[in-house]
């Protein structure tokens, strides 16, 4: 019986750390919502082929040097209201929903055009694309895989951009990723009162990478952008693993630390911007996400027992694409309106779905607006609705299966100051 319990624990630990890294990335896959700019979000999260604002620090550093303003700063926030429903395999009728919660990722961008060298622009972007919380009921059917995950991440990107001429701009940024997390799950061992044990994982992770882009104005109407975000090797050193289990088996589940790492995928984006008129701008972005680099998860526990061993778990992700469309229309001198949509292809193969990130192909519908308060101050608003396609799967490693349906609504705003 103890050996069976340990196998369940090992499978659950794998799923936990899998959730950590999938939720940390700003790229595709997992339970992901991209929220790196309010104007861009309102246009289907496009922005690589357009020069909209200083969020180009992320979308295309090459476009930063084409901003009309000399200096600018913007602070934004989004409010994520997710909902995920699980249904056990037929003929079962059991269902469960994640607990209500609100994630509040923020963005901060600042840019500065050098006065003595006006072809150069510098900037910095700070954003935490995932600050959300996922919590299933403590006694739900999948409690031995996950009960709760609480994640906070920050990405910091200093950037430099150079305007080669009136048509071409290039840019590059250094990326430092840092974050913290707390996870808990049920342990399939009961005490004398019939209560299941609980496992808790926590730690801090960090990694490094870069973001480089090219922006080219073919003519006054058409612009093209290429952006490449490098693979980021994220590591956790000295994370803590704690287990609340009956004393009779506590020696098999000691309080210990662990090390692990993962290669977050490279992302290449082609963006096209088209100025149909003085009022209407259109955008198309295609993201290629190199998720194939995530083929396995290795966990090294500092202290091993006969029942708690290091883990090597296959993931076998596949590369994926996201297709995005957006439009912006200037209503008058104070108001600008935006619409957009995207289709996000899941990188998770059949047999690898988990309740931490019940991933499926997703459709996003967006809208947004800007209001100019003064010549130097204006507000951006955005709204995103995500509908995940229904997906049924059984995980090959844990044997846990069912049908998942996820969706989310995400309003957001940003305050901008140009000087």
Phi, psi and omega in degrees: 000320181294322179296320178296318178298319181295322177298320178296319179298314181299317179296319181292321178298319177302313181297321179301307184290330172303316180296323181307307190279326177296320182286341183282332189282152176267010188262208183266162176097161180067192177277083191244136171228118178277123184218060185259006177186133184289318176299314183295319178299319178297340180250038178075018184062038171269163178164358181285326181262006179236157174248091186265312182194192185284003168291352172301342174308322177266313188289323178192096181303336179293336181276346184301322183287354179264001178297140180288325183283148178286316181221154178193154177218142179219141178233125184226163177210149175235159183232109187266123176243090183270160174210128178227134180243136176245140174228131182291160183301150176301138013265014180294158181238004183293136176226157177211149178237147174293152179292150180293135177202167181229123174267147184227067176293149181237164171224143174221120179234139175219137181226156183210125177266124183293126184292319181281341178224075188297347176284346181259137171230142176235160181194174176216141176237134176231125184205148173236091186296339175229107173234025188269173183229132177242121182224119173267158175303144184302326185256020183290169187298330181257026185297337180279355172259317178196142168248317184203145170225132179232116190233136174229127180226152174225138173240129183241125187224095168288142191219147173231139181226141182233127178271101184296314176203192183290352181247334191236134174226143178230154181200159179211147179223145175269137183244126171242122181251133178216154181190170175222156182209159173218131183227149172214152182209160176282149175249126186286051174226128184259147173273188184294341178267359179089007179276135178283150176288179180217142175247142180230133175239142176206156180173181178235143183233154175206159180195173185224154176191197178211163180225123180228147183212158176233131178238129184226125176266105179296315175203193183291343182256323189250134175224149183230140179228145173234130179227139179230121175252123188289163169298140179241119178273107184261135181232149172241118178244123177075029173294154183256139176236120182234142183230128175258094184228164177305145183300335182294340180237006185299331180295338180274345181231070184287155169291124187211184176240167179213157173235145176200173179199163180207150177263103176289141193287153169288151179227125176244133184232132170254124180235141178233129176243141181223122178267094184293329178202182178295341182254331188250127174236140181240153182216146174224126176235141172234120178260128169257124184245118185277060183291349181298339179294341180267082184259343180200163177234124182243128181238126181247106177280140179292325179237123179252153172230180177298337183252346181237098186246163174299155189236137171231107187240129180287143175240316173055046177292162177241155175296152183217169179232153169232130182248126188231142176228144178207158179216146178228134181227125180275109182286316178198195184290342182253329188245139172228135182247153182219150174219157178191173178200156175208161176233119187250115182274132181286139176271357186276121179284160174301136181097358182235013181286142180227157179285348175290317178225078182289077192278144177208168173303142185231148174244130178242135176241131186230158174209159180192172180201156173234142178231125181271113180281312174224185178295337184248346184237130175211161184242136173252139177235146178215159176215130181233132173240125180245131177239111176277139178290145179297135182221132178245131182199159173236123182292128185293329184276314183268340183077006181271127183223167179164188179246133182241145175220119184237149174204166179202150170241141187219095170278156180202163178210161174214142175253126185241141177228124179251132181214000000 
